Amino acid sequence: MNIKMMVVMAVGIAVLGMSMLVQAGEMKAQVEAAKGEMAATTEEAKGEVKAKVEAAKGNKMSAAMERGKGKAKGALERAKGKVKEMKAKTE
């Protein structure tokens, strides 16, 4: 009886520990996704600001290029965030 109780407690502790690790991995994944989204938004905003400066100067083509570069960098940052999120989920 005593050995059975020790085995049950050991299994219970192991399951509890594993569930805590899974929750920590999910939290890290959410943080990485949020960081990626924040970086993407920042890059898009930078591109938009540069585009407005170029538009104010009268350079419509440069404004469109800056806007496009900002969106491309934003997409890259989102992709990086997704990769880090997936990596955190698999750890």
N, C-alpha and C positions, 0 to 999 in steps of 0.2 A: 504494500500500500504506500509506503513511504517513497519507494523508488518511482512508482507511477506518478505520484504527486510532483516529484522533482522533475520528471520528464515533461509533464504537462506544463509546469511553470517555465521550464527552459524554452519549450516551443512557443509559449505565450509571449515571453520576453523577446524571442527572435522575431515573431510576427509583428509585435509592436514596434520594434526597432526598424524593421523593413518598411513599415507603413510611414514612419516618421521620415525616413530617407526619401521615400517617394514624394511625400508632401514637400520636402525641402527642394527636390528637383523640379517640381511643378512651380514653386515660387520663383526659383532661379530662372526658369524658362519664361515666366511672365515678365520678370524684370528685364531680361534680355530683349524680349519683344518690345517692351515699352521704350527701352533705350534706342532700339533701332528706329522705331516710329518717331521718336523725338528728334533724332539726328536727321531723319528724312525731312521732317517738317522744317527744321532749321536750314538745311541745304536749299530747300525750295524757297524759303523766305529770303535767303541771301541772293538767290538767282533773281527773284522778283525785284528786290531792291536795286540790284545792279541794272536790271532791265529798265526800271523807272528812271534811273540816272541817265542811262543812254538815251531813253526816249526824250528826256528833258533837254538833252544836248541836241536832239534832232536826228539821232542815228537810229532809225527804225530797224534796220537790219541787225545792228549790234544788239539792240534791245531784244529782238526775237531770239538771237543766238544765246544771250545771257539767260533768258527765260528757259530756253531749251536745255542749257547746261545745268541749270538749277533743278529742273525736273529729272534729268538723267541722274544727277548725283543723289537726288532724293530717292529715286528708284533703287539705286545701288545700296544706299544705306538701309532701305527696307529689306532688301535681299540679304544683306549681312545680318540684320537683326533676326530674320527668319532662320538663317543657318545657325546662329548662336542659340536660338530658341530650341531648335531641333537637337542640337548637340547637348544642351542642358537637359532635355527630356530623356536622352539616351544614357546619360551618366548615372 
